[in-house]
Amino acid sequence: MPPAQKFTREEIIAAALTLMRRDGAEGITARGLGLELGTSSRPVFTAFSNMEEVQRETVKAARSLYDAYVERGLSQENPFKGVGMQYIRFAKEEARLFGLLFMTPEKPDIALSDVLPTIDANSDRILAAIRQSYGLSEEQSYRLYQSLWIFTHGIACLCATGVSRLSEEEADRLLTETFTGLMIMLKREGEKDA
């Protein structure tokens, strides 16, 4: 008979998230988890097959936390801007988790056109919010999303790494100015094509 589980999978993943926040990915070891839980590493291997499974589940849990930020953004009056502001907030409040999700290469040489759907499962919903809010074509919506995501990602990386601590007001102003410029450009292109 296998030993009874002393800790649930959820408790172990919560401990892994704590380690990730404090020590980064390299802190998530069986020994580290045991110390965080106040036990040996044995309960980890009672609940999980191996450390790769623990790491996969930790990434899933981090994505779930990020998804809650996206939901808050999408529920705002201006959902696209809301998502951008929440992305920056996630980078500030959960810098190590942001690094795990958005600053760790998943696949080498992803084409720029494939980056958003590859790294963010919410990309279709965000793109739909853009189309609905601004009446842009699918191509224009994707261009706006891609350009502003690159800009927003840059701000978020500056915040996550501690290079800069933009205030919410500064981030809001920068996103608004960049968005306005891109919208002017897209509208002009649309007028030329008409």
ROTITI-503655 format. One line per field, with one value per residue (C-alpha): residue in three letters; x, z, y. Coordinates in steps of 0.001 Angstrom, whole numbers, m for minus. Layout:
code = (ALA,...) .
x = (X,...) .
z = (Z,...) .
y = (Y,...) .
***
This chain:
code = (MET,PRO,PRO,ALA,GLN,LYS,PHE,THR,ARG,GLU,GLU,ILE,ILE,ALA,ALA,ALA,LEU,THR,LEU,MET,ARG,ARG,ASP,GLY,ALA,GLU,GLY,ILE,THR,ALA,ARG,GLY,LEU,GLY,LEU,GLU,LEU,GLY,THR,SER,SER,ARG,PRO,VAL,PHE,THR,ALA,PHE,SER,ASN,MET,GLU,GLU,VAL,GLN,ARG,GLU,THR,VAL,LYS,ALA,ALA,ARG,SER,LEU,TYR,ASP,ALA,TYR,VAL,GLU,ARG,GLY,LEU,SER,GLN,GLU,ASN,PRO,PHE,LYS,GLY,VAL,GLY,MET,GLN,TYR,ILE,ARG,PHE,ALA,LYS,GLU,GLU,ALA,ARG,LEU,PHE,GLY,LEU,LEU,PHE,MET,THR,PRO,GLU,LYS,PRO,ASP,ILE,ALA,LEU,SER,ASP,VAL,LEU,PRO,THR,ILE,ASP,ALA,ASN,SER,ASP,ARG,ILE,LEU,ALA,ALA,ILE,ARG,GLN,SER,TYR,GLY,LEU,SER,GLU,GLU,GLN,SER,TYR,ARG,LEU,TYR,GLN,SER,LEU,TRP,ILE,PHE,THR,HIS,GLY,ILE,ALA,CYS,LEU,CYS,ALA,THR,GLY,VAL,SER,ARG,LEU,SER,GLU,GLU,GLU,ALA,ASP,ARG,LEU,LEU,THR,GLU,THR,PHE,THR,GLY,LEU,MET,ILE,MET,LEU,LYS,ARG,GLU,GLY,GLU,LYS,ASP,ALA) .
x = (0,1430,1991,m851,m398,629,140,m2238,m1029,m2514,m550,2660,2021,1225,4606,6254,4716,6062,9521,9241,8323,11183,13975,13032,12720,15996,14459,11855,13577,12286,14451,13323,9676,10201,11788,8995,6389,8334,8936,11206,10989,9098,5558,6432,7017,3928,1784,3806,5684,8747,9973,9133,5485,5775,7329,4600,1884,3629,3619,m102,m781,1202,m812,m4013,m2921,m2059,m5432,m7143,m5304,m6468,m10056,m9855,m8551,m11211,m13947,m12952,m14694,m11814,m10907,m7836,m6226,m7369,m5505,m2366,m2472,m3083,m148,2106,559,1215,4866,5153,3302,4470,7866,9217,6014,5996,9571,8621,5691,6903,10680,11546,11824,9283,10280,13203,12612,8885,7769,6604,3140,2898,4223,951,m1059,1987,2620,m877,m3933,m6047,m4934,m8135,m10297,m8115,m8198,m12006,m12217,m10162,m12337,m15511,m14298,m12746,m14446,m11158,m10622,m9064,m5714,m5788,m6824,m3937,m1453,m2693,m2540,912,2431,948,1836,5489,5428,3570,5870,8841,7329,6436,9987,11424,9139,9668,13450,13450,15097,12205,9218,6735,3711,299,m315,2909,2101,m1449,m135,2419,m131,m2650,m142,1100,m2431,m3537,m624,m1277,m4998,m4273,m1945,m4464,m7329,m5207,m4317,m8014,m8890,m6246,m7600,m11207) .
z = (0,m942,1888,2680,1290,3977,1670,m1230,m4722,m4305,m1095,m2772,m5784,m3434,m1783,m5216,m6095,m2825,m3689,m7226,m5940,m3442,m5142,m8802,m10786,m9443,m5949,m6901,m5861,m3939,m977,m1205,m1284,1701,3665,2680,3816,6990,6016,3912,140,333,266,m3034,m4658,m3038,m4797,m8025,m10270,m10607,m10384,m14045,m13190,m10228,m12511,m15162,m12541,m11092,m14528,m14857,m11467,m12454,m15704,m13709,m11549,m14693,m16233,m13247,m14094,m17716,m16534,m14461,m17508,m19860,m17413,m17488,m19528,m22022,m22072,m24322,m22216,m19101,m20199,m20915,m17506,m15825,m17726,m16295,m12832,m12995,m13883,m10898,m8356,m9507,m11071,m10801,m12128,m14957,m15763,m15723,m18106,m20387,m20199,m20516,m24093,m24924,m28468,m30419,m33409,m33098,m35948,m34707,m36102,m33869,m30608,m29074,m29492,m28462,m25152,m24132,m24308,m23846,m27167,m29075,m26404,m26320,m30118,m30070,m27525,m29856,m32886,m30883,m29237,m32222,m35322,m36937,m39427,m38170,m39729,m38261,m34865,m34864,m35890,m33098,m30590,m31684,m31659,m28328,m26792,m27796,m26221,m23110,m22760,m22774,m19934,m18036,m18402,m17089,m14074,m13483,m13534,m11334,m14011,m13738,m11477,m13571,m11686,m12836,m14138,m16190,m17652,m18446,m20230,m22249,m23352,m24260,m26335,m28175,m28758,m30111,m32556,m33803,m34226,m36281,m38507,m38942,m39719,m42335,m43944,m43979,m45700,m48381,m49028,m49331) .
y = (0,3434,5899,8304,11787,14230,17235,17701,18493,21972,22584,21482,23738,26645,26029,25879,29258,30675,29353,30722,34163,34164,32210,31908,28697,27332,27337,24761,21566,18570,19544,23177,22127,19860,22689,25094,22536,21695,18080,15905,15747,12440,13976,15655,12283,10808,13437,13832,11421,13657,17241,17906,17329,19723,22348,21900,22271,25328,26975,26133,27720,30827,31051,30787,33726,35713,34823,36473,39710,39428,38899,42087,43945,42604,43616,47283,49967,49953,46231,46472,49179,47329,44214,46252,47882,44514,42993,45707,45267,41506,42227,44575,42443,39008,39738,36183,34632,37183,36166,32498,33024,35803,36006,32324,31047,28366,27604,28986,31213,31877,34108,37514,36824,33713,35145,36318,33109,31067,32822,33890,31641,34783,36298,35421,37049,40147,40391,40064,42899,45111,44357,44946,48165,49910,48512,47548,44745,41546,42502,46012,44634,42186,44890,47157,44305,43184,46675,47647,44282,44757,48226,47029,44023,46384,48424,45252,43886,47156,46874,43137,43446,46548,48699,51159,51588,53495,54724,53607,57137,57079,53667,54810,57917,55955,53362,56060,58038,54961,53681,57070,57221,53698,54365,57518,55493,52649,55051,56848,53540,52629,55907,55298,51792,53045) .
***
